[in-house]
Amino acid sequence: DIRHCIVMYSNKCTPTAGKDMALYERTAMEQFKMEQIVVCPVDSEMVPKYTLLTDDEASTVRKRYGAQRLAKILTTDPVQRYYNAKVGDIYRTVSRFGAMQTEINYRVVTEPTT
């Protein structure tokens, strides 16, 4: 039972591949052009560690900080596309600065505005 699939292509996704992907209606298909993923967006030392919060954890964060005050991560962000969370879900990010300094932030998944 595949729920999330990442498809990478070099130039553009072919019509045949598009038809094949359409067969998997229940699977979230994320498509990336190879140049978009020179490195894995979550394995880089330059990217904070992202953890998707459980519903209970997200509720606690919303009560403590207020949903409107949380930083945002767009559904189009490469890290967000990698994890495929839904709008309204919240990530905990942990950034490390040197050996001793750690910063924890929360980001809520939102749609880009046009």
Secondary structure, DSSP 4 states (H G I P E B T S, - for coil): ---EEEEEESS---HHHHHHHHT-TTSEEEEEEGGG-SS-TTT-TTSPEEEEPPHHHHHHHHHHH-GGGSEEEETTSHHHHHHTPPTT-EEEEEEEETTTEEEEEEEEEEPPP-
